[in-house]
Structures are given as structure tokens and as C-alpha cells.
């Protein structure tokens, strides 16, 4: 499994930059507190849009329609 561009962008907005994505499911990332290793499954969950993001997108679609 690899991270999509949208997932990487979402993580970057949260202060997590993926440096190395390994085949065994571990990723080395740079965070505000330094380098950390994450499981790719954890990064996928972190990259999911939160309620506020979904609500704001819904409002934007309703206003533009």
C-alpha cells in the first residue's frame, strides 16, 4: 500500500512530511518534534478528512450550486 498525493497533502497540512515509504509498511516522517516512524495504516487514518473538513467542503458545494 502506498500513500496517495491527496493523503500526503493532508498529512503535510497536519505537520507530517513523509520522507521514506518502505515496502514493509513503515514510513519515516518529519514532524514538528523531529523524525518519527509510523505504520502506513496509521498515516492513512490520520490523512482522512475530519468532520470540520467535510462540513466546510459541503458548505462550499452548496454555496457554489
Biopython code that builds the backbone (N, CA, C, O; Angstrom):
import numpy as np
from Bio.PDB.StructureBuilder import StructureBuilder

atoms = [
    (1, "UNK", "N", (0.847, -1.172, 0.000)),
    (1, "UNK", "CA", (0.000, 0.000, 0.000)),
    (1, "UNK", "C", (0.900, 1.245, 0.000)),
    (1, "UNK", "O", (1.899, 1.300, 0.717)),
    (2, "UNK", "N", (0.539, 2.216, -0.794)),
    (2, "UNK", "CA", (1.267, 3.482, -0.820)),
    (2, "UNK", "C", (0.291, 4.627, -0.576)),
    (2, "UNK", "O", (-0.914, 4.497, -0.789)),
    (3, "UNK", "N", (0.832, 5.733, -0.131)),
    (3, "UNK", "CA", (0.008, 6.909, 0.137)),
    (3, "UNK", "C", (-0.236, 7.679, -1.153)),
    (3, "UNK", "O", (0.666, 7.829, -1.977)),
    (4, "UNK", "N", (-1.448, 8.161, -1.320)),
    (4, "UNK", "CA", (-1.776, 8.963, -2.496)),
    (4, "UNK", "C", (-1.281, 10.390, -2.289)),
    (4, "UNK", "O", (-0.907, 10.775, -1.181)),
    (5, "UNK", "N", (-1.283, 11.151, -3.346)),
    (5, "UNK", "CA", (-0.877, 12.554, -3.270)),
    (5, "UNK", "C", (-1.812, 13.333, -2.344)),
    (5, "UNK", "O", (-1.367, 14.195, -1.586)),
    (6, "UNK", "N", (-3.103, 13.026, -2.408)),
    (6, "UNK", "CA", (-4.078, 13.699, -1.544)),
    (6, "UNK", "C", (-3.807, 13.391, -0.069)),
    (6, "UNK", "O", (-3.901, 14.280, 0.777)),
    (7, "UNK", "N", (-3.471, 12.136, 0.241)),
    (7, "UNK", "CA", (-3.158, 11.765, 1.612)),
    (7, "UNK", "C", (-1.892, 12.464, 2.092)),
    (7, "UNK", "O", (-1.840, 12.955, 3.219)),
    (8, "UNK", "N", (-0.875, 12.509, 1.242)),
    (8, "UNK", "CA", (0.375, 13.188, 1.611)),
    (8, "UNK", "C", (0.138, 14.677, 1.862)),
    (8, "UNK", "O", (0.717, 15.256, 2.781)),
    (9, "UNK", "N", (-0.721, 15.295, 1.036)),
    (9, "UNK", "CA", (-1.040, 16.708, 1.208)),
    (9, "UNK", "C", (-1.769, 16.937, 2.526)),
    (9, "UNK", "O", (-1.482, 17.894, 3.244)),
    (10, "UNK", "N", (-2.707, 16.057, 2.838)),
    (10, "UNK", "CA", (-3.444, 16.169, 4.093)),
    (10, "UNK", "C", (-2.506, 16.029, 5.289)),
    (10, "UNK", "O", (-2.616, 16.773, 6.264)),
    (11, "UNK", "N", (-1.587, 15.077, 5.211)),
    (11, "UNK", "CA", (-0.629, 14.888, 6.298)),
    (11, "UNK", "C", (0.287, 16.101, 6.440)),
    (11, "UNK", "O", (0.605, 16.525, 7.551)),
    (12, "UNK", "N", (0.705, 16.648, 5.311)),
    (12, "UNK", "CA", (1.594, 17.815, 5.351)),
    (12, "UNK", "C", (0.904, 19.002, 6.022)),
    (12, "UNK", "O", (1.542, 19.758, 6.755)),
    (13, "UNK", "N", (-0.404, 19.167, 5.772)),
    (13, "UNK", "CA", (-1.155, 20.240, 6.438)),
    (13, "UNK", "C", (-1.188, 20.039, 7.945)),
    (13, "UNK", "O", (-1.326, 21.001, 8.700)),
    (14, "UNK", "N", (-1.061, 18.797, 8.385)),
    (14, "UNK", "CA", (-1.061, 18.480, 9.807)),
    (14, "UNK", "C", (0.346, 18.510, 10.403)),
    (14, "UNK", "O", (0.527, 18.246, 11.591)),
    (15, "UNK", "N", (1.336, 18.833, 9.576)),
    (15, "UNK", "CA", (2.709, 18.932, 10.068)),
    (15, "UNK", "C", (3.504, 17.649, 9.971)),
    (15, "UNK", "O", (4.534, 17.513, 10.631)),
    (16, "UNK", "N", (3.043, 16.693, 9.154)),
    (16, "UNK", "CA", (3.739, 15.422, 8.973)),
    (16, "UNK", "C", (4.180, 15.313, 7.518)),
    (16, "UNK", "O", (3.348, 15.259, 6.613)),
    (17, "UNK", "N", (5.486, 15.281, 7.299)),
    (17, "UNK", "CA", (6.025, 15.133, 5.955)),
    (17, "UNK", "C", (6.616, 13.738, 5.819)),
    (17, "UNK", "O", (7.515, 13.369, 6.575)),
    (18, "UNK", "N", (6.119, 12.958, 4.861)),
    (18, "UNK", "CA", (6.611, 11.600, 4.647)),
    (18, "UNK", "C", (7.938, 11.690, 3.899)),
    (18, "UNK", "O", (8.008, 12.227, 2.794)),
    (19, "UNK", "N", (8.986, 11.158, 4.517)),
    (19, "UNK", "CA", (10.308, 11.177, 3.899)),
    (19, "UNK", "C", (10.595, 9.880, 3.149)),
    (19, "UNK", "O", (11.013, 9.903, 1.991)),
    (20, "UNK", "N", (10.368, 8.757, 3.812)),
    (20, "UNK", "CA", (10.660, 7.446, 3.222)),
    (20, "UNK", "C", (9.467, 6.532, 3.456)),
    (20, "UNK", "O", (9.005, 6.376, 4.586)),
    (21, "UNK", "N", (8.976, 5.935, 2.392)),
    (21, "UNK", "CA", (7.876, 4.982, 2.474)),
    (21, "UNK", "C", (8.437, 3.619, 2.109)),
    (21, "UNK", "O", (8.779, 3.372, 0.953)),
    (22, "UNK", "N", (8.533, 2.735, 3.089)),
    (22, "UNK", "CA", (9.173, 1.438, 2.870)),
    (22, "UNK", "C", (8.149, 0.378, 2.497)),
    (22, "UNK", "O", (6.964, 0.518, 2.803)),
    (23, "UNK", "N", (8.594, -0.656, 1.854)),
    (23, "UNK", "CA", (7.728, -1.736, 1.403)),
    (23, "UNK", "C", (7.142, -2.574, 2.525)),
    (23, "UNK", "O", (6.134, -3.251, 2.323)),
    (24, "UNK", "N", (7.756, -2.542, 3.711)),
    (24, "UNK", "CA", (7.263, -3.349, 4.827)),
    (24, "UNK", "C", (6.159, -2.656, 5.625)),
    (24, "UNK", "O", (5.708, -3.181, 6.643)),
    (25, "UNK", "N", (5.719, -1.468, 5.163)),
    (25, "UNK", "CA", (4.617, -0.784, 5.821)),
    (25, "UNK", "C", (5.029, 0.285, 6.816)),
    (25, "UNK", "O", (4.172, 0.909, 7.442)),
    (26, "UNK", "N", (6.323, 0.504, 6.970)),
    (26, "UNK", "CA", (6.799, 1.565, 7.853)),
    (26, "UNK", "C", (7.181, 2.790, 7.037)),
    (26, "UNK", "O", (7.708, 2.677, 5.930)),
    (27, "UNK", "N", (6.910, 3.953, 7.596)),
    (27, "UNK", "CA", (7.268, 5.210, 6.947)),
    (27, "UNK", "C", (8.075, 6.057, 7.915)),
    (27, "UNK", "O", (7.747, 6.149, 9.098)),
    (28, "UNK", "N", (9.120, 6.667, 7.411)),
    (28, "UNK", "CA", (9.873, 7.629, 8.197)),
    (28, "UNK", "C", (9.348, 8.999, 7.831)),
    (28, "UNK", "O", (9.286, 9.366, 6.658)),
    (29, "UNK", "N", (8.970, 9.753, 8.856)),
    (29, "UNK", "CA", (8.352, 11.055, 8.634)),
    (29, "UNK", "C", (9.053, 12.124, 9.454)),
    (29, "UNK", "O", (9.672, 11.836, 10.479)),
    (30, "UNK", "N", (8.948, 13.354, 8.993)),
    (30, "UNK", "CA", (9.437, 14.506, 9.747)),
    (30, "UNK", "C", (8.215, 15.202, 10.329)),
    (30, "UNK", "O", (7.285, 15.561, 9.607)),
    (31, "UNK", "N", (8.234, 15.387, 11.645)),
    (31, "UNK", "CA", (7.156, 16.089, 12.325)),
    (31, "UNK", "C", (7.744, 17.323, 12.996)),
    (31, "UNK", "O", (8.947, 17.571, 12.917)),
    (32, "UNK", "N", (6.897, 18.084, 13.649)),
    (32, "UNK", "CA", (7.371, 19.277, 14.347)),
    (32, "UNK", "C", (8.354, 18.928, 15.455)),
    (32, "UNK", "O", (9.214, 19.733, 15.812)),
    (33, "UNK", "N", (8.221, 17.722, 15.996)),
    (33, "UNK", "CA", (9.103, 17.307, 17.086)),
    (33, "UNK", "C", (10.303, 16.490, 16.617)),
    (33, "UNK", "O", (11.070, 16.004, 17.448)),
    (34, "UNK", "N", (10.484, 16.326, 15.315)),
    (34, "UNK", "CA", (11.620, 15.578, 14.778)),
    (34, "UNK", "C", (11.168, 14.389, 13.953)),
    (34, "UNK", "O", (10.001, 14.279, 13.577)),
    (35, "UNK", "N", (12.123, 13.495, 13.676)),
    (35, "UNK", "CA", (11.818, 12.304, 12.873)),
    (35, "UNK", "C", (11.068, 11.279, 13.693)),
    (35, "UNK", "O", (11.369, 11.047, 14.864)),
    (36, "UNK", "N", (10.068, 10.660, 13.043)),
    (36, "UNK", "CA", (9.292, 9.593, 13.671)),
    (36, "UNK", "C", (8.995, 8.525, 12.650)),
    (36, "UNK", "O", (8.983, 8.783, 11.446)),
    (37, "UNK", "N", (8.753, 7.311, 13.141)),
    (37, "UNK", "CA", (8.334, 6.216, 12.264)),
    (37, "UNK", "C", (6.876, 5.921, 12.535)),
    (37, "UNK", "O", (6.446, 5.847, 13.686)),
    (38, "UNK", "N", (6.118, 5.751, 11.458)),
    (38, "UNK", "CA", (4.696, 5.437, 11.537)),
    (38, "UNK", "C", (4.416, 4.205, 10.694)),
    (38, "UNK", "O", (5.108, 3.946, 9.710)),
    (39, "UNK", "N", (3.393, 3.443, 11.084)),
    (39, "UNK", "CA", (2.856, 2.392, 10.221)),
    (39, "UNK", "C", (2.012, 3.102, 9.164)),
    (39, "UNK", "O", (1.353, 4.099, 9.457)),
    (40, "UNK", "N", (2.033, 2.592, 7.951)),
    (40, "UNK", "CA", (1.300, 3.247, 6.872)),
    (40, "UNK", "C", (-0.208, 3.271, 7.162)),
    (40, "UNK", "O", (-0.903, 4.202, 6.755)),
    (41, "UNK", "N", (-0.711, 2.247, 7.865)),
    (41, "UNK", "CA", (-2.135, 2.220, 8.212)),
    (41, "UNK", "C", (-2.496, 3.400, 9.113)),
    (41, "UNK", "O", (-3.570, 3.986, 8.978)),
    (42, "UNK", "N", (-1.595, 3.742, 10.028)),
    (42, "UNK", "CA", (-1.830, 4.895, 10.911)),
    (42, "UNK", "C", (-1.852, 6.193, 10.123)),
    (42, "UNK", "O", (-2.664, 7.077, 10.395)),
    (43, "UNK", "N", (-0.955, 6.310, 9.143)),
    (43, "UNK", "CA", (-0.919, 7.525, 8.322)),
    (43, "UNK", "C", (-2.179, 7.657, 7.474)),
    (43, "UNK", "O", (-2.686, 8.761, 7.277)),
    (44, "UNK", "N", (-2.683, 6.535, 6.976)),
    (44, "UNK", "CA", (-3.922, 6.563, 6.181)),
    (44, "UNK", "C", (-5.067, 7.072, 7.052)),
    (44, "UNK", "O", (-5.875, 7.879, 6.594)),
    (45, "UNK", "N", (-5.149, 6.614, 8.291)),
    (45, "UNK", "CA", (-6.194, 7.082, 9.200)),
    (45, "UNK", "C", (-6.032, 8.566, 9.524)),
    (45, "UNK", "O", (-7.018, 9.302, 9.557)),
    (46, "UNK", "N", (-4.798, 9.010, 9.763)),
    (46, "UNK", "CA", (-4.548, 10.419, 10.054)),
    (46, "UNK", "C", (-4.904, 11.317, 8.871)),
    (46, "UNK", "O", (-5.302, 12.466, 9.059)),
    (47, "UNK", "N", (-4.760, 10.792, 7.653)),
    (47, "UNK", "CA", (-4.997, 11.590, 6.449)),
    (47, "UNK", "C", (-6.476, 11.728, 6.116)),
    (47, "UNK", "O", (-6.845, 12.560, 5.287)),
    (48, "UNK", "N", (-7.329, 10.926, 6.748)),
    (48, "UNK", "CA", (-8.760, 11.021, 6.456)),
    (48, "UNK", "C", (-9.273, 12.383, 6.905)),
    (48, "UNK", "O", (-8.906, 12.869, 7.974)),
    (49, "UNK", "N", (-10.124, 12.998, 6.086)),
    (49, "UNK", "CA", (-10.657, 14.307, 6.459)),
    (49, "UNK", "C", (-11.529, 14.213, 7.705)),
    (49, "UNK", "O", (-12.316, 13.279, 7.859)),
    (50, "UNK", "N", (-11.378, 15.182, 8.580)),
    (50, "UNK", "CA", (-12.179, 15.235, 9.793)),
    (50, "UNK", "C", (-13.555, 15.820, 9.523)),
    (50, "UNK", "O", (-13.859, 16.214, 8.397)),
    (51, "UNK", "N", (-14.381, 15.876, 10.551)),
    (51, "UNK", "CA", (-15.737, 16.378, 10.409)),
    (51, "UNK", "C", (-15.750, 17.808, 9.885)),
    (51, "UNK", "O", (-16.517, 18.132, 8.979)),
    (52, "UNK", "N", (-14.902, 18.665, 10.452)),
    (52, "UNK", "CA", (-14.885, 20.080, 10.036)),
    (52, "UNK", "C", (-14.498, 20.220, 8.567)),
    (52, "UNK", "O", (-15.055, 21.055, 7.855)),
    (53, "UNK", "N", (-13.539, 19.402, 8.110)),
    (53, "UNK", "CA", (-13.132, 19.448, 6.701)),
    (53, "UNK", "C", (-14.289, 19.049, 5.789)),
    (53, "UNK", "O", (-14.539, 19.695, 4.771)),
    (54, "UNK", "N", (-14.988, 17.983, 6.160)),
    (54, "UNK", "CA", (-16.114, 17.521, 5.341)),
    (54, "UNK", "C", (-17.251, 18.533, 5.366)),
    (54, "UNK", "O", (-17.880, 18.776, 4.336)),
    (55, "UNK", "N", (-17.525, 19.126, 6.520)),
    (55, "UNK", "CA", (-18.598, 20.104, 6.648)),
    (55, "UNK", "C", (-18.298, 21.351, 5.824)),
    (55, "UNK", "O", (-19.179, 21.873, 5.140)),
    (56, "UNK", "N", (-17.058, 21.829, 5.887)),
    (56, "UNK", "CA", (-16.659, 23.004, 5.111)),
    (56, "UNK", "C", (-16.782, 22.728, 3.607)),
    (56, "UNK", "O", (-17.244, 23.584, 2.853)),
    (57, "UNK", "N", (-16.370, 21.540, 3.179)),
    (57, "UNK", "CA", (-16.494, 21.180, 1.759)),
    (57, "UNK", "C", (-17.959, 21.115, 1.348)),
    (57, "UNK", "O", (-18.306, 21.542, 0.247)),
    (58, "UNK", "N", (-18.824, 20.591, 2.209)),
    (58, "UNK", "CA", (-20.251, 20.512, 1.914)),
    (58, "UNK", "C", (-20.849, 21.903, 1.763)),
    (58, "UNK", "O", (-21.630, 22.148, 0.844)),
    (59, "UNK", "N", (-20.485, 22.817, 2.663)),
    (59, "UNK", "CA", (-20.980, 24.190, 2.579)),
    (59, "UNK", "C", (-20.508, 24.844, 1.278)),
    (59, "UNK", "O", (-21.273, 25.542, 0.612)),
    (60, "UNK", "N", (-19.244, 24.611, 0.927)),
    (60, "UNK", "CA", (-18.702, 25.174, -0.311)),
    (60, "UNK", "C", (-19.453, 24.677, -1.535)),
    (60, "UNK", "O", (-19.687, 25.442, -2.471)),
    (61, "UNK", "N", (-19.828, 23.415, -1.540)),
    (61, "UNK", "CA", (-20.584, 22.869, -2.676)),
    (61, "UNK", "C", (-21.977, 23.448, -2.719)),
    (61, "UNK", "O", (-22.495, 23.714, -3.804)),
    (62, "UNK", "N", (-22.608, 23.654, -1.561)),
    (62, "UNK", "CA", (-23.964, 24.202, -1.505)),
    (62, "UNK", "C", (-23.993, 25.664, -1.948)),
    (62, "UNK", "O", (-24.930, 26.087, -2.626)),
    (63, "UNK", "N", (-22.984, 26.432, -1.574)),
    (63, "UNK", "CA", (-22.936, 27.847, -1.937)),
    (63, "UNK", "C", (-22.695, 28.023, -3.426)),
    (63, "UNK", "O", (-23.267, 28.914, -4.053)),
    (64, "UNK", "N", (-21.849, 27.174, -3.991)),
    (64, "UNK", "CA", (-21.495, 27.318, -5.409)),
    (64, "UNK", "C", (-22.573, 26.762, -6.329)),
    (64, "UNK", "O", (-22.547, 27.032, -7.530)),
    (65, "UNK", "N", (-23.508, 26.002, -5.805)),
    (65, "UNK", "CA", (-24.548, 25.396, -6.652)),
    (65, "UNK", "C", (-25.665, 26.366, -6.987)),
    (65, "UNK", "O", (-26.608, 26.003, -7.689)),
]
sb = StructureBuilder()
sb.init_structure("model")
sb.init_model(0)
sb.init_chain("A")
sb.init_seg("    ")
for serial, (resi, resn, name, xyz) in enumerate(atoms, 1):
    if name == "N":
        sb.init_residue(resn, " ", resi, " ")
    sb.init_atom(name, np.array(xyz, "f"), 0.0, 1.0, " ", f" {name:<3s}", serial, name[0])
structure = sb.get_structure()
